[in-house]
Amino acid sequence: MTGAEVRAFLNEQRVVVCATNGPRGWPHLMPLWYVIRGEDVWAWTYAKSQKARNLERDPRATLALEEGEQYHELRGVMIEARTAVHRDLEVVAAVGAEVFERYGTASYGPEYEEALRAQAVKRVALQFRPERISTWDHRKLGGVY
């Protein structure tokens, strides 16, 4: 995929699978809702979650997104990234608001702001900075495998 195709694909998809290095050496895979900010993928998660603890210990993560039902339809993106774990309440709340807006869970008003901040206190923002991107798009193979 071209850079523009990767960006469009990331904007179309809804869930990224995040792989971190677990405490026993096994990959830890979890789905995340996310937003795109510039070249980086951002998400938020509970500060006490296993993925957050894994990323604090080892900032390497692999993100994967794929779609398609049959072989000739498969396309996807895999991102190897270094992760910054943000704890600043304003940063975390801003990412949470973007996630809520992207996924249609935002409802504006004082109650929304209060609920968002109550969640942000318990969470961290994850900034995935891509170091390497791999893509595939079997639709471009024209039936030749």
WOFEN-V221554 format. One line per field, one symbol per residue. ss: DSSP state (~ for helix, > for strand, _ for the rest). psi: psi as a letter, one per 40 degrees, with the letter a starting at -180 (. if undefined). burial: + if it has 9 or more other ideal C-beta (glycine too) atoms within 8 Angstrom, else -. Layout:
ss->???
psi->???
burial->???
//
This chain:
ss->__~~~~~~~~~~___>>>>>>_____>>>>>>__>>>__>>>>>>>___~~~~~~~~__>>>>>>>>___~~~_>>>>>>>>>>>>__~~~~~~~~~~~~~~_______~~~~~~~~~~~__>>>>>>>>>>>>>>>~~~~____
psi->iiddddddddddidhhhhhihideeiihhiiiiiihhbeihiiiihdeiddddddddhehihhhhiiidideehiihhhhihhhhhehddddddddddddddefehhiiddddddddddddeiihhhhhhdhhiiigedeefeh.
burial->+---+++-++--+--+++++++-----+-+-+-+++---++++++-+-+++++++---+++++++--+----+++++++++++-++--+-++++++++++-----------+---++-++--++++++++--+-+-++-------
//
